[in-house]
Amino acid sequence: MEELLASYIKNVISVNDTEMQLILSFFKFKKLKKNELVLHHGEASQRTFFVIKGCLRIFYIDEQGVESTRYFAFENQFATALVSFITAKPSEELMQAVEPTEVLYISHENFYRLLELLPQWEKFYRIYLENAYVNNTNRLQSFFVQDALTKYRYLLEENPIIVQRLSNKLVASYLGISQATLSRLKAKK
Amino acid sequence: MEELLASYIKNVISVNDTEMQLILSFFKFKKLKKNELVLHHGEASQRTFFVIKGCLRIFYIDEQGVESTRYFAFENQFATALVSFITAKPSEELMQAVEPTEVLYISHENFYRLLELLPQWEKFYRIYLENAYVNNTNRLQSFFVQDALTKYRYLLEENPIIVQRLSNKLVASYLGISQATLSRLKAKK
């Protein structure tokens, strides 16, 4: 299962075998149950996760208890509550396995140690951040300019796995609409 | 005026005089009139700007012509339509001087050339991206969980210069509320 991660990394940066061994040695394996939280509200985000199997979601809960999902990470994707990971402040976001999930994770400390040990890791992290930025700005923009139907169609185009694989409740929490509205959109499309 | 930029850079990374001269040699000076657009919708974002004086804003216009502002950059801040800068795709965002403004800018080509020439520039860009990510995620979150009054109070706490220095029209476009609502909030606070 480290092969999946190794191949992901090789697609991004050039490293020799010794360097790859060093990188992989910092990652640990963990199995998560469905609905298991890996980060609670107010806890500092000390780990970055690479999904081997299953799905992680990153979400907020507002004062009325309404959940809003910012991101789903499926197989072969990285995920963390990145603001807290960067700032080391308590996280506003929570993180949860929404299916039985297997991950490899690296601690904040070791992630930043790699930045000092391996110049290529700066490039790896830079591209990680570029992708995260593009992703999040597209999400932000969808809240600015798109109505519910446009958002749903865009999601089907860009990321259909979310609609295909996850419950209506989760999809609605991602689009920022009610489950009733989502059902109407699904019927209309 | 290059001193402002040099001092900004020195606060982020360690470079010697020769390296600093190399970095600064890639930046060019430009004066912008109030309301001048530096990036149109659909144009690729080929420059990153450092504000010496004045203010740049980054915004969307939806199909109804409603403007939503994502970001204001004042003196001593960097700004670009970063998604387009990263992806080299046409920009959804526009960029405009909202006051008479002076900037130093670097082209996309030279910015990425610096990544190859100077290992420290990877670190500079990484920290640039970290800040941009934190900023944008906080903006995204404010759309998820905050009502208009909470958003306004948060803005006064975190970034009062926006309210103090810019018109109600611009502030409203940043908060995603109408000018009438903003006036009510200002009276209430």
Interface residues (C-beta under 8 A of the other chain):
Chain A: Y60 D62 E63 S68 R70 L82 V83 I86 T87 E92 E93 P119 E122 K123 Y125 R126 L129 E130 A132 Y133 V134 N136 T137 N138 R139 L140 Q141 F143 F144 V145 G176
Chain B: Y60 D62 E63 S68 R70 L82 V83 I86 T87 E92 E93 P119 E122 K123 Y125 R126 L129 E130 A132 Y133 V134 N136 T137 N138 R139 L140 Q141 F143 F144 V145 G176
